[in-house]
Amino acid sequence: MEKLLVRYLVLPFILLVVFQGNTPAQENTGEPPNIVVILCDDLGYGDVQPLNPDSKIATPTFSGLARQGMTFTDAHSPSGVCTPTRYGLVCGRYCWRSRLKRGVLGGYSRPLLESDQQTIASVMKSAGYQTACVGKWHLGLGWQWKEAEPENINHFGIAGEPKSVDYSKPLTDTPISHGFDWSYIIPASLDMSPYVYIENDRVTKPVDQVIEGSPFPKFYRKGELAKDFSIIDSLDHLSQKAADYIEEHAGDKQPYFLYVPLPAPHKPVIPTASYQGQSGLGPYGDFIMQVDAAIGKIVRAVDDSGQSDNTLVMVTSDNGSFMYRSDEADFVDHVTDEKVQTYRSDHHTSNGPLRGTKADVWEGGHRVPFLVRWPAQVKAGTRCDATICLVDLLATCAEIGQAPYDQKQSEDSFSLLPNLKNADHSSTRPPVIHHSAGGMFAIRQGKWKLVLGNGSGGRQAPRGKPFAEPYHLYDLSQDLAEQNNVAPSHRDIRDRLVGEFERISHNDHLPSNRNRKLP
């Protein structure tokens, strides 16, 4: 299958005939597994002990998953920020192929998913799976307005008067519009209003107050708040909802696909009272411990269901951590330039040895934790060094669930099942494309990474400009920290990767990309 896909990219005209229409997944015997995908928010590569043994933050759930399953050391989110990564995971295609070329959406933003775009949920549903989403959606919603939608809408929150959203009316676009049978979500990040829970297409309680904003690290914007919403309790509430779903469906003959995009450790960094002071490293360290425990609650629900042997659990992050190490050895939030004075860099490095931070095209922006547990199929205690991307989850779940899907709509997704069955599998996956918050591209093939621009494209200076010289080329097998730009001495590799990028990014023979212009 993967060899055919590579040839499909190289010989498009031949394979347009071969792959016309839906493509059946490979035959798989046995009962299809339940699938749980847990997506953390801003969890760094160095925030979990299986990938950062020097970390002093206890993450027993991650350590347990590493012992019981497979740890991927070279996994990547398709973007350095959250909305485009969520689009990539849900749709199996890079978000820059959509209308969103850079940045993120807000809590009031219009839906990003087109009505006819297949999703990981619609694919699994077609194969007989029950599908559910619990957590942070952040892909836009179909709010109804009391009057006409304001032309100057601030999608991230309110600056003055409350919005004119009619919260009493059903939303016209939510996860249940895109293949999920049931959903319980928050609209966007926990620092963006409105602060509400939405079950299927309804806000769960009246929105009757406005809360003032808070500075970093407890950062959140001024916004409208529902009666049943508590920012500090949201992580525990959503993880409990996910655990409840697993418990409720434990005896079902029909398998389930559960997508759990958790809202933490993204700002606001507000651990609950039981975790405050537990890490000895300040509020961020405490919050990482709480995130680990929230995931543990969901994993225990799988164990308690009696179906753990044939339940595939995948845990990852939408991008790197927003924390980074400054010259003063303090962690700093680059958006506000406010220091987290109690959290010293000589005790913990959120993005491990990687350069950069969330939003950057550097490795710290998009190399993420990715751990898999599936006792029936995945050998315990294994590590896989293959370069993978979260856009691959759609094809992976489809093959595992024997679900047909249209590869023209999810053209960037390639199954990881061979890697799950054999950590040493020699992948033929095409190069992975990285994308920063500001629209900077990079391409990764084997040990080589080429940045098609002259900066981070995100938060770390210099930010640079996309497609502006000098390009940066790194041999990650020797220079994981991306300190030595070898582009001048490896012009042949630079030019080859530019050609690969052009081939993958344009794909003009695909109707979905015809006449697309790069940002």
N, C-alpha and C positions, 0 to 999 in steps of 0.2 A: 504493500500500500504506500509506504513512504517513498520507495523508489519511484513508483508511478507519479507521485506528487512532485518529486524533483524534476522528472522528465516533463511533467505538465508545465512547469515554469519555463523549461528550456525549449520545449517543442509545443507551443500553445495551440497551433493550428491542428496538429494531429490529435492532441488530447482534448480539444473541444468536442471532437466527435466521440472519443472514448468515454468522457465524463459527462456527456449530455444528461441533464436532469439529475435526480437524486442518486446518490451512491450508497449501496448497502455496506454496512460495517462488516468486518470479518466475522466469520462464524465463531461462536463461543458457546461451549457446552456448559451445563450446570445452571443453577439458579442465579439470576442477575442480582448483584449486590445492591444494598442500600448505599447511597453516596451522600456524604456530608462534606461540603466545601466551606471552610472557615477562613474568612479574609479579614485579617487585622488591618488597622488604619494607622499608618506611619510607624509600624514596627521595624526597627533597624536590623540589619544583618548581624550586628554585634550585640543585640539586645537579648539573645537567647544563648544559653550555655553550650548547646551542642555545636554551635558555630563559633563561639567565642569562649573557650575554656577558661580564659583569664577573667571573665565577668564575675563580679561578686554579687550579682543579683540572682537570687534563687528563682529558677524557672523549672520546677519539677515536672510540670506537664510536658513541656518541650523535651526535657531529658527522657521522660518515659516514652514519648512518641519515637524518639531517636533509637532507643533500645528495642522497641517493639516493631519498628518499621524501617523506612528508608529516609535518609537525609540527603537532599540535593544541595550541592555546594555552589552551583553555578546557575541558579534560577533567577529569572528577571521578570519584573513587571513591565508591561509594554510602554509605560510612561513613568515620569518622575513625580506625578501627582495623581490624585484619586479618580476624578470623573473619567478621564480617558482610559485608565486601567480597568475600571469597572465595565466600561463599554467593551474593551477588548476581551475581558474574561467572559462576559455574558454573550457576546456576539461572535467570538472567534475571529475577530478581525481588528486591525489597528485602528484606533480612533481617528487618526488623521485622514482616514478615508471617508470620515463622516463630515458633517458641517463644522465640528469643533476642531479647529486646527491648533489651538493652544489654550492654556488656562483650564479653569474648571467652571462648573455650573454652581448655582446657589440654590437656596431653599425654595425660591419662587420661580425658578427658571422653567421654560417650556420643555417638553419632553425631547430628549435627544434621539431615542430609538424611533425609527420609522415603523409604521404599523405593519408592514410586510416583511420586516427584518426578522429572520429566524434567530432564536436565542437558545442558549443551553437548556432553558426550561422547556421551550416548545419542542425541541429535539427529543428530550427525555420523555416528555409527555406523550409524544407520538409512539414511543416504544412501550407504553403502558405504565410508566412511572407516575406516582403522585409527586407533585412538585410544590415546593414552598420556599419562601424567602422571609428571613427574620433579620432585621438590622438596618443599616444605613444604605439607602438606595442611591441617592446622589446622581441620578440620571435624568432629572427633570420630571415634572408631574403636571397633570392636567387640572390645575386649579380653576374653579369657576369664580367669577368676579361679580360684585354687587352692581357695578356699572361696567363700562368699557375698561379693559386692562390699561393701566397708565402707560403712556409712551415712554416715560423716563423711569420705569421701574428699576429699583435697586434690587437685584436678584439675591444679594447676600444678606439683607436684613433691612431694618427700618432706621432711617436717620432722624425722623421726627414723628409724624402722625402714623398710627397703625395702617396697615395695608387695607385695601378694600376687597380682600378675599372673602367670599361667602363660605365660611367653614361649615355651614349647615347643609350644603349641597354635596352630592357625591363628586369625587374627582373623575375626570374623564379619561385619565391615563395614569395607571399605576402598574406595579409588577403583574397584576392579574390581567392586564392588557397584553402581556408579552409571554404568556405560557405558564405562569405560576397559578396553581389552583388556589393557593392561599398565601397571603402576605401580611406581615405585621412589621411596619417600617417607621423610621424617622426620615424626613425629606432629604437631608444633606448632612454635612458635618455638624458636630455638637456645638460649634461656635457660630452657627448660622441659624437664623430664625426662618420659619416659624418653629417653635419648640412644641411639637405635637407628635402623637402616635397616630398612625393611619393603619387601620385594619381593612384589608382589601381596598375598598374605594371610599371609606368614610373616616373622618377624624373621630377618635374614640371618645373624646370629651369636649365640651364647649371651650372655646378660646376666649378668655375673659380678662386677661391682664397683660401688662407689658413689663418686662424686667429690664433693668439697666445693664449695660455692658460691664465687663470686668477686665482688668489688665492682665498681661502675661505674668506667670504661667497659667493662671486660672482664666485664660482668655476666652471670652465669648462676647458676641455682639448684642447690642440692645435688640429686643425682639418680642414678638407676641408669644404668649405662653398659655398652654391648655391646663385645665384643672388637674389632670392626672400626670403631668409631666414634671420630672425632677432631673435636672442635668446631672447631678452627682450620682443619682441612682440608675441612670439610663443603662450603663454597661451591664450591671447585674440583672436588671429587668429584662433586657433583650436576651442575655445568655440563658436566663431561666425560661423564657418563652421558647427558645430553641430546644432546650432540654425537655420541656413539656411536650413539644411536638413529637420528639423521638419516643417518649414514653407512651403517648397516645396511639402511636402507630406501630408499637412493638409487636403486636400480634397479627398484623395485617399480612395477607399473602402477597399483596401488591407491593413491590419495592417503592422506596421513596428517594427523591433527590431533594436535599435540603441545602440551600445557600444561605450562609450566615455571615454577612458583612458587618463585623463588629465596629463600634465607633471609636475605639481606643487602640493605642495610647495617643491618638491625635488630641490636640488641645480642645477643650480646657483640661489641664493636668490637675485633676481633683480626685485623688484616691479617697475612697470611703474611710470612715474612722478606723475600721478594723485593720486597714493596711497602712495607715499613716505612721511613719517612723519605723516600719518593719525592715526596710532595706538598709537603713543607715546611710543612704546616699541621696536623701532628699525626695521631694514629691515625685519626680520622674521615675526614680528607681522603685518607689512604692507602687506607682501606677503600673509598671511592667509586671510586678508581682500580682497585682489584681487582674491584669489581662490574662496572665498565665492561669490563674485560678478560674476565671470565667470560661476559658477553653477547657480546663479540667472538668468543670461541671457538665459541659456538653459531652465530653469523651466518656465520663462516668455514666451518663444517661445511655450511651450506646452499650457500654458494658452491662449495665443493669437490664437492658432490654433482652439480653440473651442472644443477640444477633451480632456480636462484635466480630466473630470470625469472618462473616461475610458482609461486613460493612466497611466500605472504603472511606477513610477519613483523610482529608487533605487540609493542611493548615499553612497559610502563607500571609503575605502582606501586600498592600496595594502600591507601596513605594518604600524608600528608605526613611530613616528617622529625620525629623526636623531639627534635632539637636546636632550640634557640631562643635568641634574643638577649636577654640580661639587661641591666639598667642598668649593671652593672659591665663590660660589653663582653666577657664570657666566655660561652661556651656552657654550658648547664646542663641536666642531665637532671632533669625536674620530678618524676619518681617518687622519686628518691633525694636530689634537691637537691645533687648532687655536681657540681662544676665540672670541665669538661675544660680544664684550665689552659693547655694548649699550643695550643688551637684558638681563635683570636681572631676576634670578629665583624667586625672591620674588614678581615678578609681574605676572608671568605666568609659568605654568608647562605643556609642550607640551604633555606629556604622562600621565597627570593627576597624580593619586596616584600610578601609576604602576611602578614596578621595571624595569630597563633596558631601552633599546632604540632599534631603528631599527636594525635588524640583530640578536638580541638576542632571545633565547628561553623563556626568562622571558616575563611576560604579556605585558610589554611595547613594545616588538618587534612585537606582532601580534594581540593584542586586539585592534580593530579598530572601528571608528564610522560606523554605519549602520542605515540609515534612509530611510523609505519607505513612499511614498504617492501614494494612489490609491483610490480616493474618492468613487468610485462605490463599493469597497469591503473592504477597510481598515478603521476602525473607527478612527476618528481624535483624536489626543491628547493622544494616548495610548503608553504604554511602554511594551516591552517584554523582560523577563529575561532569555529566553531559550538560551542554548549554541548552536551557529550555526557557520558555516564556509562558506567562499566564494565559495568552491567547490559545495555548495548546489544550486547555482544559475541555473545551467543547468537543474537539475531535476525540480526546481521550475518553470522556464519559460516553460519547456516542458509540465508540468501539466496544467499551466494556458492557454497555447496556444493549448492544445489538440494535442501535437506533439509526435508521437512514437519515441522511441530512444532505443539504445542497452545498457542495464544496465551493460553488461560485459565490455564495453569500458569506461563507466563513473561510475565505481563501488563505488566511494566515495561520490557521490552526492545524497542528500535526500531532498525531496520537503519541502519548508517552507510555502506552501499555508495554511496548517492548523493553523500555527502560525499567519499568516497574517489575517485570518478570526477570530481568537480568541487568543488574547495575552496570555491568561492563559492556552492555550492548553498544555497538558502534553505530551511532545515529547518522542518518543521511538527511537530517533536517536542514532545510535551507538556512542561510544566515538570519540571525535575529536582528530586528530593527529596534533601536532605542529612541526615545523621544522625550525632550525636556518640557518643562512647563512653558517656556518661552518659544518653543518651536524649533529647537536645535535637534538635529538628527545625528545618530551614530549607527554604525553597522558592525556586527560581531560575527566573525567566522573563525572557528578554531581558536587559536591563541591570539588572533589579531583583532583589534578594535580600532576602527577609524571614526573619528569625530568629524562630521562634515560642517565645520565651522571653527571659530577661533575663541571659544570660551565655554562656560558651563551651560549657558542657555537657561539658567535658573537663578540661584541665590548666591553662589560663590563667585566672587570677583576673580578675574574679569568675566562678565556675563557673555560678552562677545555677540556675534551676529551669525545666524544660520547661513551656511554656504559662503562665508567670508574666509579668506585665507589669513593665516596659514592653517590648514587642516592639521589635526593631531592624530598620529598613529602610535598605538601602544602594543607591545608584546606582553599580554597579561600573564603569560607563564613565567616571565621574569620580572614583571613590573606591575603588580596588582594595584599599587598605589598611584599609577599613572603619573609618574614623575619625569619620564624620559621620552620625549616625543621623537620617534625615529622616522618620521615621514620623509625628511630630506634624504636619508640614506637608503630608503626602501620605496623608491618611486614606483616600482613595478607593482608592489603589493597595494600601495595607495590607489593606483589607477585601476587595478583589478577590483578592489572593493567599491570604488566609485561606480564602476560598471555594474556590479552586483546590486548596489543600492538602486540605481536607475531602473534595472530590470524588474526588481521586486516592487518598487514604489509606483511605477507607472502602470504596468500590466494593462495596456490600452485595449487588449483584446477582450478584457472583462467588461461587460456592460456597466457594472457598478462603478467603474473607474474611468470610463470614457470621458475625455476632455477635462480630467481633473488636473488642476494646477497645484504644484507644491506651494505651501505657505512661504 
